[in-house]
Amino acid sequence: MGKDSVVILQDAMENGKRKKLDEVEAKERFEKFSIVKREIRERKMRRDKAMDMVAMLVAFAVFALLFWFMAFAV
């Protein structure tokens, strides 16, 4: 946390005012939050799936090379 963050937090604690949202606006903000959270989760899943594929390909290539050297090195 930086110095600016502490100043903002201190100002918020001293004033103690909160913005009161009506029910419709709160629901809209929650829906937007849910959509963004789902998109982030989906992006992370796609990245993990791609990394798994790369790891499997590397492992297969290493196994194939080891087999090649063991079988034909004699």
C-alpha positions in Angstrom: 0.0 0.0 0.0 1.3 3.4 -0.9 1.2 6.7 0.9 -1.8 7.8 -1.2 -3.8 4.8 -0.1 -3.3 5.5 3.5 -4.4 9.1 3.0 -7.6 8.0 1.2 -8.3 5.5 3.9 -7.8 8.0 6.7 -10.0 10.5 4.9 -12.8 7.9 4.6 -12.5 7.0 8.2 -12.7 10.6 9.4 -15.7 11.5 7.2 -17.6 8.3 7.8 -20.0 9.1 4.9 -21.1 6.3 2.7 -23.0 6.6 -0.6 -26.4 5.0 -0.1 -27.3 3.0 -3.2 -30.8 2.3 -4.2 -31.8 -1.3 -4.7 -31.8 -1.1 -8.6 -28.4 0.5 -8.8 -27.0 -2.0 -6.3 -28.4 -4.9 -8.3 -26.9 -3.5 -11.5 -23.5 -3.1 -9.9 -23.6 -6.6 -8.5 -24.6 -8.0 -11.9 -21.7 -6.1 -13.5 -19.3 -7.4 -10.8 -20.6 -11.0 -11.4 -20.0 -10.8 -15.1 -16.5 -9.4 -14.7 -15.7 -12.1 -12.1 -17.0 -14.8 -14.5 -14.9 -13.5 -17.4 -11.8 -13.4 -15.3 -12.4 -17.0 -14.2 -13.0 -18.1 -17.8 -9.8 -16.4 -19.0 -7.9 -18.1 -16.2 -9.3 -21.5 -17.1 -8.4 -21.0 -20.8 -4.8 -20.0 -19.8 -4.5 -23.0 -17.5 -5.8 -25.3 -20.2 -3.2 -24.0 -22.6 -0.4 -24.4 -20.1 -1.5 -28.0 -19.4 -1.4 -28.7 -23.2 2.1 -27.2 -23.4 3.3 -29.3 -20.4 1.9 -32.5 -21.9 3.5 -31.8 -25.3 6.9 -31.1 -23.6 6.6 -34.2 -21.5 5.7 -36.3 -24.6 8.7 -34.8 -26.5 11.1 -35.6 -23.7 9.8 -39.1 -23.4 10.0 -39.6 -27.2 13.6 -38.3 -27.3 14.6 -40.5 -24.4 13.1 -43.5 -26.1 14.8 -42.6 -29.4 18.2 -42.4 -27.7 17.7 -45.6 -25.7 16.4 -47.6 -28.6 18.9 -46.5 -31.3 22.0 -45.5 -29.3 23.2 -49.1 -29.3 
